[in-house]
Protein backbone atom coordinates (compact mmCIF):
# COMPACT_ATOMS: atom_id res chain seq x y z
CA UNK A 1 0.00 0.00 0.00
CA UNK A 2 2.85 2.41 0.78
CA UNK A 3 4.27 2.26 -2.74
CA UNK A 4 0.80 2.56 -4.28
CA UNK A 5 0.10 5.67 -2.19
CA UNK A 6 3.41 7.19 -3.27
CA UNK A 7 2.61 6.47 -6.90
CA UNK A 8 -0.78 8.21 -6.61
CA UNK A 9 0.91 11.26 -5.11
CA UNK A 10 3.57 11.24 -7.85
CA UNK A 11 0.87 11.02 -10.53
CA UNK A 12 -0.87 14.06 -9.02
CA UNK A 13 2.31 16.15 -8.81
CA UNK A 14 3.57 15.26 -12.30
CA UNK A 15 1.12 17.46 -14.31
CA UNK A 16 1.80 20.44 -12.03
CA UNK A 17 5.55 20.05 -12.48
CA UNK A 18 5.16 19.66 -16.25
CA UNK A 19 3.00 22.80 -16.41
CA UNK A 20 5.59 24.72 -14.38
CA UNK A 21 8.39 23.56 -16.71
CA UNK A 22 6.35 24.75 -19.69
CA UNK A 23 5.86 28.09 -17.98
CA UNK A 24 9.58 28.30 -17.34
CA UNK A 25 10.28 27.74 -21.04
CA UNK A 26 7.74 30.39 -22.10
CA UNK A 27 9.10 32.91 -19.61
CA UNK A 28 12.55 32.25 -21.00
CA UNK A 29 11.46 33.75 -24.34
CA UNK A 30 10.82 37.16 -22.78
CA UNK A 31 12.88 40.16 -23.80
CA UNK A 32 16.07 41.09 -21.97
CA UNK A 33 14.36 44.15 -20.47
CA UNK A 34 11.55 41.97 -19.09
CA UNK A 35 14.04 39.49 -17.66
CA UNK A 36 15.63 42.26 -15.62
CA UNK A 37 12.32 43.00 -13.90
CA UNK A 38 12.24 41.97 -10.22
CA UNK A 39 8.75 40.43 -10.40
CA UNK A 40 9.72 38.50 -13.53
CA UNK A 41 12.80 37.04 -11.82
CA UNK A 42 10.70 35.98 -8.83
CA UNK A 43 8.13 34.34 -11.09
CA UNK A 44 10.77 32.43 -13.06
CA UNK A 45 12.38 31.29 -9.81
CA UNK A 46 9.03 29.91 -8.63
CA UNK A 47 8.30 28.09 -11.91
CA UNK A 48 11.83 26.68 -11.89
CA UNK A 49 11.44 25.27 -8.39
CA UNK A 50 7.95 23.90 -9.06
CA UNK A 51 9.17 22.29 -12.27
CA UNK A 52 11.72 20.37 -10.24
CA UNK A 53 9.12 18.93 -7.87
CA UNK A 54 9.02 15.19 -7.50
CA UNK A 55 11.49 12.32 -7.76
CA UNK A 56 12.75 10.28 -10.68
CA UNK A 57 13.52 6.57 -10.87
CA UNK A 58 15.64 7.03 -13.99
CA UNK A 59 19.40 6.68 -13.74
CA UNK A 60 21.15 9.99 -14.48
CA UNK A 61 24.08 10.12 -16.86
CA UNK A 62 27.65 9.95 -15.63
CA UNK A 63 28.40 12.63 -18.20
CA UNK A 64 32.09 11.70 -18.43
CA UNK A 65 32.75 11.79 -22.16
CA UNK A 66 36.40 12.88 -22.07
CA UNK A 67 39.42 12.63 -19.79
CA UNK A 68 42.69 14.51 -19.82
CA UNK A 69 45.74 12.30 -20.31
CA UNK A 70 48.90 14.35 -20.13
CA UNK A 71 48.43 17.30 -22.47
CA UNK A 72 45.50 15.97 -24.49
CA UNK A 73 41.82 15.22 -24.15
CA UNK A 74 40.83 11.62 -24.81
CA UNK A 75 37.33 10.35 -25.48
CA UNK A 76 35.62 8.06 -22.95
CA UNK A 77 32.76 5.66 -23.61
CA UNK A 78 30.73 3.58 -21.18
CA UNK A 79 31.11 -0.13 -21.93
CA UNK A 80 28.88 -2.78 -20.37
CA UNK A 81 31.39 -5.56 -19.74
CA UNK A 82 29.02 -7.93 -17.95
CA UNK A 83 25.30 -7.58 -17.29
CA UNK A 84 23.00 -9.53 -14.99
CA UNK A 85 19.36 -8.76 -14.16
CA UNK A 86 20.49 -6.90 -11.05
CA UNK A 87 23.60 -5.06 -12.12
CA UNK A 88 26.09 -4.14 -14.82
CA UNK A 89 29.87 -4.15 -14.65
CA UNK A 90 30.44 -0.82 -16.35
CA UNK A 91 33.82 0.18 -17.75
CA UNK A 92 34.86 3.71 -18.65
CA UNK A 93 36.80 2.80 -21.77
CA UNK A 94 39.33 5.30 -23.09
CA UNK A 95 39.68 5.70 -26.85
CA UNK A 96 43.43 5.14 -26.66
CA UNK A 97 45.09 2.03 -25.30
CA UNK A 98 47.13 2.87 -22.22
CA UNK A 99 48.35 0.50 -19.52
CA UNK A 100 46.76 1.58 -16.23
CA UNK A 101 45.79 -0.22 -13.01
CA UNK A 102 42.34 -1.83 -13.29
CA UNK A 103 40.06 -0.64 -10.48
CA UNK A 104 36.59 -1.86 -9.52
CA UNK A 105 34.68 0.93 -7.77
CA UNK A 106 31.83 -0.65 -5.79
CA UNK A 107 28.88 1.70 -5.44
CA UNK A 108 26.40 1.48 -2.57
CA UNK A 109 23.05 -0.19 -3.17
CA UNK A 110 21.25 2.16 -0.82
CA UNK A 111 18.62 4.15 -2.64
CA UNK A 112 20.70 6.04 -5.21
CA UNK A 113 22.26 5.09 -8.52
CA UNK A 114 25.98 4.53 -9.04
CA UNK A 115 26.11 7.96 -10.66
CA UNK A 116 26.26 9.33 -7.11
CA UNK A 117 29.97 8.44 -7.42
CA UNK A 118 30.47 10.57 -10.53
CA UNK A 119 33.01 12.76 -8.72
CA UNK A 120 34.86 9.68 -7.46
CA UNK A 121 35.10 8.24 -10.97
CA UNK A 122 36.16 11.58 -12.42
CA UNK A 123 39.16 11.78 -10.08
CA UNK A 124 40.18 8.14 -10.59
CA UNK A 125 39.80 8.10 -14.37
CA UNK A 126 42.96 9.90 -15.60
CA UNK A 127 45.29 7.39 -13.92
CA UNK A 128 43.20 4.20 -13.75
CA UNK A 129 41.18 1.83 -15.89
CA UNK A 130 37.91 2.30 -13.99
CA UNK A 131 35.05 -0.18 -13.65
CA UNK A 132 31.87 0.53 -11.63
CA UNK A 133 29.11 -1.65 -10.20
CA UNK A 134 26.10 -0.08 -11.89
CA UNK A 135 23.25 -1.56 -9.81
CA UNK A 136 19.82 -1.77 -11.45
CA UNK A 137 16.59 -0.41 -10.05
CA UNK A 138 14.77 -3.36 -8.46
CA UNK A 139 11.38 -2.10 -9.64
CA UNK A 140 12.57 -2.80 -13.19
CA UNK A 141 13.64 -6.40 -12.47
CA UNK A 142 11.00 -9.07 -13.10
CA UNK A 143 10.16 -11.54 -10.36
CA UNK A 144 11.23 -14.36 -12.66
CA UNK A 145 14.85 -13.39 -12.06
CA UNK A 146 14.58 -14.51 -8.46
CA UNK A 147 16.04 -13.05 -5.29
CA UNK A 148 18.96 -10.71 -4.74
CA UNK A 149 20.17 -10.78 -1.17
CA UNK A 150 23.45 -10.38 0.70
CA UNK A 151 24.97 -13.57 -0.74
CA UNK A 152 24.01 -12.67 -4.30
CA UNK A 153 25.60 -9.23 -3.87
CA UNK A 154 28.88 -10.77 -2.67
CA UNK A 155 28.93 -13.31 -5.49
CA UNK A 156 28.32 -10.53 -8.02
CA UNK A 157 31.48 -8.84 -6.72
CA UNK A 158 33.47 -12.06 -7.05
CA UNK A 159 32.18 -12.50 -10.59
CA UNK A 160 32.97 -8.88 -11.50
CA UNK A 161 36.53 -9.17 -10.14
CA UNK A 162 36.99 -12.39 -12.11
CA UNK A 163 35.81 -10.59 -15.23
CA UNK A 164 38.33 -7.78 -14.66
CA UNK A 165 40.98 -10.44 -14.20
CA UNK A 166 44.04 -11.05 -12.00
CA UNK A 167 45.93 -7.99 -10.84
CA UNK A 168 42.92 -5.74 -10.29
CA UNK A 169 42.10 -3.47 -7.37
CA UNK A 170 38.86 -2.77 -5.54
CA UNK A 171 37.48 0.35 -3.82
CA UNK A 172 34.30 0.18 -1.74
CA UNK A 173 32.32 3.28 -0.82
CA UNK A 174 30.12 3.21 2.28
CA UNK A 175 27.64 0.33 2.67
CA UNK A 176 29.38 -2.27 0.43
CA UNK A 177 32.57 -2.27 2.49
CA UNK A 178 31.23 -5.34 4.34
CA UNK A 179 30.36 -7.13 1.10
CA UNK A 180 33.70 -6.25 -0.52
CA UNK A 181 35.68 -7.52 2.46
CA UNK A 182 33.56 -10.69 2.39
CA UNK A 183 34.14 -11.19 -1.35
CA UNK A 184 37.90 -10.70 -1.06
CA UNK A 185 38.03 -13.08 1.92
CA UNK A 186 36.14 -15.76 -0.04
CA UNK A 187 38.52 -15.34 -2.96
CA UNK A 188 41.54 -15.62 -0.66
CA UNK A 189 40.11 -18.70 1.02
CA UNK A 190 39.64 -20.46 -2.32
CA UNK A 191 42.91 -19.24 -3.83
CA UNK A 192 41.04 -17.40 -6.58
CA UNK A 193 43.67 -15.89 -8.93
CA UNK A 194 41.50 -12.79 -9.45
CA UNK A 195 41.69 -11.70 -5.80
CA UNK A 196 42.59 -7.99 -5.90
CA UNK A 197 46.04 -6.62 -5.17
CA UNK A 198 44.61 -3.80 -3.07
CA UNK A 199 41.36 -3.16 -1.21
CA UNK A 200 40.30 0.33 -0.18
CA UNK A 201 37.37 0.57 2.24
CA UNK A 202 35.89 4.05 2.57
CA UNK A 203 33.43 5.06 5.30
CA UNK A 204 31.82 1.63 5.62
CA UNK A 205 30.22 -0.19 8.60
CA UNK A 206 32.72 -3.01 9.13
CA UNK A 207 31.84 -2.90 12.84
CA UNK A 208 28.68 -0.85 13.41
CA UNK A 209 28.96 -1.34 17.17
CA UNK A 210 31.68 1.32 17.34
CA UNK A 211 30.51 4.88 18.10
CA UNK A 212 26.94 4.21 16.90
CA UNK A 213 25.29 6.95 14.84
CA UNK A 214 21.60 7.76 14.48
CA UNK A 215 21.54 5.33 11.54
CA UNK A 216 22.94 2.55 13.74
CA UNK A 217 20.55 3.35 16.57
CA UNK A 218 17.56 3.20 14.21
CA UNK A 219 18.66 -0.22 12.99
CA UNK A 220 18.83 -1.62 16.52
CA UNK A 221 15.70 0.11 17.82
CA UNK A 222 13.33 -2.45 16.29
CA UNK A 223 13.28 -6.15 15.48
CA UNK A 224 13.77 -7.11 11.83
CA UNK A 225 10.06 -7.94 11.52
CA UNK A 226 9.28 -4.28 12.20
CA UNK A 227 11.40 -3.27 9.19
CA UNK A 228 9.71 -5.93 7.06
CA UNK A 229 6.20 -4.78 8.04
CA UNK A 230 6.75 -1.01 7.88
CA UNK A 231 9.39 -0.38 5.20
CA UNK A 232 8.87 -3.09 2.58
CA UNK A 233 6.32 -2.65 -0.20
CA UNK A 234 5.46 -4.34 -3.48
CA UNK A 235 6.26 -2.68 -6.80
CA UNK A 236 3.09 -1.40 -8.54
CA UNK A 237 1.72 -3.39 -11.47
CA UNK A 238 2.71 -0.85 -14.12
CA UNK A 239 6.44 -1.67 -13.80
CA UNK A 240 8.52 -4.59 -15.06
CA UNK A 241 9.25 -5.66 -11.48
CA UNK A 242 5.54 -5.76 -10.59
CA UNK A 243 4.86 -7.33 -7.19
CA UNK A 244 8.55 -7.63 -6.34
CA UNK A 245 8.95 -6.72 -2.65
CA UNK A 246 11.34 -3.77 -2.34
CA UNK A 247 12.66 -1.20 0.05
CA UNK A 248 11.57 1.88 -1.94
CA UNK A 249 14.21 4.44 -2.78
CA UNK A 250 11.89 7.28 -1.77
CA UNK A 251 11.75 5.89 1.77
CA UNK A 252 15.54 5.84 1.99
CA UNK A 253 15.69 9.37 0.62
CA UNK A 254 13.21 10.62 3.22
CA UNK A 255 15.28 8.95 5.95
CA UNK A 256 18.47 10.64 4.75
CA UNK A 257 16.79 14.02 4.37
CA UNK A 258 15.22 13.87 7.83
CA UNK A 259 18.71 13.63 9.34
CA UNK A 260 19.65 17.03 7.85
CA UNK A 261 16.28 18.56 6.99
CA UNK A 262 17.32 22.10 7.91
CA UNK A 263 20.29 21.91 5.54
CA UNK A 264 18.11 20.77 2.62
CA UNK A 265 15.54 23.51 3.24
CA UNK A 266 18.32 26.08 3.40
CA UNK A 267 19.76 24.80 0.12
CA UNK A 268 16.43 25.30 -1.69
CA UNK A 269 16.01 28.77 -0.19
CA UNK A 270 19.48 29.57 -1.51
CA UNK A 271 18.55 28.14 -4.91
CA UNK A 272 15.53 30.45 -5.04
CA UNK A 273 17.67 33.45 -4.08
CA UNK A 274 20.33 32.63 -6.67
CA UNK A 275 17.66 32.36 -9.37
CA UNK A 276 16.10 35.69 -8.39
CA UNK A 277 19.51 37.38 -8.45
CA UNK A 278 20.44 35.78 -11.76
CA UNK A 279 23.38 33.91 -10.20
CA UNK A 280 23.20 31.03 -12.64
CA UNK A 281 26.48 29.30 -11.76
CA UNK A 282 25.60 29.02 -8.07
CA UNK A 283 22.07 27.89 -8.93
CA UNK A 284 23.41 25.29 -11.38
CA UNK A 285 25.63 23.75 -8.70
CA UNK A 286 22.67 23.25 -6.33
CA UNK A 287 20.49 21.91 -9.16
CA UNK A 288 23.16 19.40 -10.17
CA UNK A 289 23.41 18.05 -6.64
CA UNK A 290 19.65 17.62 -6.21
CA UNK A 291 19.15 16.20 -9.71
CA UNK A 292 21.34 13.33 -8.51
CA UNK A 293 19.98 13.25 -4.96
CA UNK A 294 16.35 13.03 -6.10
CA UNK A 295 17.03 10.17 -8.52
CA UNK A 296 16.08 7.16 -6.41
CA UNK A 297 16.55 3.43 -6.81
CA UNK A 298 14.51 0.66 -5.16
CA UNK A 299 16.37 -2.11 -3.31
CA UNK A 300 15.37 -5.78 -3.39
CA UNK A 301 13.67 -6.41 -0.05
CA UNK A 302 15.83 -9.42 0.80
CA UNK A 303 19.05 -7.43 0.33
CA UNK A 304 17.85 -4.57 2.51
CA UNK A 305 16.52 -6.79 5.31
CA UNK A 306 19.56 -9.06 5.33
CA UNK A 307 21.90 -6.06 5.44
CA UNK A 308 20.02 -4.52 8.36
CA UNK A 309 19.98 -7.83 10.21
CA UNK A 310 23.50 -9.11 9.44
CA UNK A 311 25.47 -5.85 9.43
CA UNK A 312 23.60 -3.46 11.71
CA UNK A 313 21.87 -5.72 14.22
CA UNK A 314 23.91 -8.90 14.57
CA UNK A 315 27.32 -7.50 13.50
CA UNK A 316 28.17 -10.92 12.04
CA UNK A 317 31.35 -9.93 10.19
CA UNK A 318 32.81 -8.11 13.20
CA UNK A 319 31.94 -11.05 15.46
CA UNK A 320 33.47 -13.62 13.11
CA UNK A 321 30.13 -15.33 12.41
CA UNK A 322 29.36 -14.24 8.85
CA UNK A 323 28.63 -16.87 6.20
CA UNK A 324 28.11 -16.57 2.47
CA UNK A 325 26.65 -19.45 0.51
CA UNK A 326 27.21 -21.71 3.50
CA UNK A 327 30.94 -20.83 3.69
CA UNK A 328 32.39 -19.07 6.73
CA UNK A 329 33.90 -15.68 5.91
CA UNK A 330 37.49 -15.58 7.22
CA UNK A 331 39.12 -12.15 6.68
CA UNK A 332 42.35 -13.44 8.24
CA UNK A 333 42.78 -15.58 5.11
CA UNK A 334 43.57 -12.41 3.12
CA UNK A 335 47.35 -12.19 2.78
CA UNK A 336 48.18 -10.89 -0.70
CA UNK A 337 45.90 -7.83 -0.75
CA UNK A 338 47.02 -4.41 0.49
CA UNK A 339 44.46 -2.70 2.75
CA UNK A 340 43.61 1.00 3.02
CA UNK A 341 40.75 2.24 5.20
CA UNK A 342 39.44 5.81 5.14
CA UNK A 343 37.09 7.57 7.56
CA UNK A 344 35.71 11.11 7.85
CA UNK A 345 36.03 13.03 11.10
CA UNK A 346 32.48 14.43 10.88
CA UNK A 347 30.76 11.40 9.37
CA UNK A 348 27.27 11.15 10.91
CA UNK A 349 26.33 8.02 8.93
CA UNK A 350 29.38 5.80 9.46
CA UNK A 351 31.33 7.14 12.41
CA UNK A 352 35.04 7.08 13.14
CA UNK A 353 36.16 3.62 14.21
CA UNK A 354 33.68 1.54 12.23
CA UNK A 355 35.83 1.13 9.10
CA UNK A 356 39.27 0.88 10.68
CA UNK A 357 37.95 -2.25 12.44
CA UNK A 358 38.85 -4.09 9.23
CA UNK A 359 42.52 -4.00 10.24
CA UNK A 360 41.97 -6.26 13.24
CA UNK A 361 39.84 -8.65 11.20
CA UNK A 362 42.45 -8.85 8.42
CA UNK A 363 45.17 -10.14 10.74
CA UNK A 364 46.82 -12.14 7.95
CA UNK A 365 47.86 -8.98 6.08
CA UNK A 366 51.37 -7.85 7.01
CA UNK A 367 51.52 -4.48 8.84
CA UNK A 368 53.46 -2.77 6.02
CA UNK A 369 50.58 -3.65 3.65
CA UNK A 370 48.00 -1.83 5.79
CA UNK A 371 47.20 1.84 6.19
CA UNK A 372 44.42 3.86 7.82
CA UNK A 373 43.52 7.49 7.18
CA UNK A 374 41.10 9.67 9.12
CA UNK A 375 40.29 12.76 7.08
CA UNK A 376 39.86 15.87 9.18
CA UNK A 377 36.96 18.20 8.45
CA UNK A 378 34.77 16.05 6.23
CA UNK A 379 31.46 14.29 6.66
CA UNK A 380 30.28 11.14 4.95
CA UNK A 381 30.15 12.42 1.37
CA UNK A 382 33.41 14.33 1.73
CA UNK A 383 35.26 11.04 2.01
CA UNK A 384 34.63 10.22 -1.66
CA UNK A 385 33.68 13.53 -3.28
CA UNK A 386 34.74 17.14 -3.24
CA UNK A 387 38.00 19.00 -2.78
CA UNK A 388 39.47 17.02 0.11
CA UNK A 389 38.73 13.72 -1.61
CA UNK A 390 40.61 14.97 -4.66
CA UNK A 391 43.56 16.62 -2.96
CA UNK A 392 44.10 14.64 0.25
CA UNK A 393 42.37 11.25 0.14
CA UNK A 394 42.81 10.27 -3.51
CA UNK A 395 46.63 10.53 -3.40
CA UNK A 396 46.60 7.91 -0.62
CA UNK A 397 44.34 5.63 -2.68
CA UNK A 398 46.59 6.07 -5.73
CA UNK A 399 49.72 5.32 -3.71
CA UNK A 400 48.15 2.20 -2.22
CA UNK A 401 47.31 0.95 -5.69
CA UNK A 402 50.79 1.77 -7.02
CA UNK A 403 52.50 0.14 -4.05
CA UNK A 404 50.62 -3.11 -4.60
CA UNK A 405 50.55 -3.14 -8.41
Buried (B, 14 or more C-beta within 10 A) or exposed (E): EBBEEBBEEBEEBEEEBEEBBEBBEEBEEBEEEEBEEEEBBEBBBBBBBBBBBBBEBEBBEBEBEEBEBEEEEBEBEBEEEBEBBBBBBBBBBBEEEEEBBBBBBBBBBBBBBBBBBBBBBBBBBBBBBBBBBBBBBBBBBBEEBEBBBBBBBBBBBBBBBBBBEEBBBBBBBBBBBBBBBBBBBBBBBEEBEBBBBBBBBBBBBBBBBBEBBEBBEBBBEBEBEEBBEEBBBBBBEEBEBEEBBBBBBBBBBEBBBEBEEEEBEEBEEBBBEBBBEEBEEBBEEBBEEBEBBBBBBBBBBBBBBBBBBBBBBBBBBBEEEBEBEEBEBBBBBBEBBBBBBBBBBBBEBBBBBBBBBBBEBBEBBEEEBBBBBBBEEBBBBBBBBBEBBBEBBBEBBBEBBEBBB
